[in-house]
Amino acid sequence: MDYKAAGAPKKGKNAPKHSEHNAHGSRKKPFGQRPSKEELLARMKAAAEANKAG
């Protein structure tokens, strides 16, 4: 019998295994703030209009 495995499982650390290479605020995007929802929606709508017109 494996007595080592009989205990309760260890809790997860709830942290990513690695950081993204282009995360907001990192060395590759030092001033990269996340765009606001309004900016994102405006950009998506403009892209949709460009696709519809083109």
HELIX and SHEET records of a PDB file:
HELIX    1   1 TYR A    3  ALA A    6  5                                   4    
HELIX    2   2 LYS A   37  ALA A   53  1                                  17    
END                                                                             
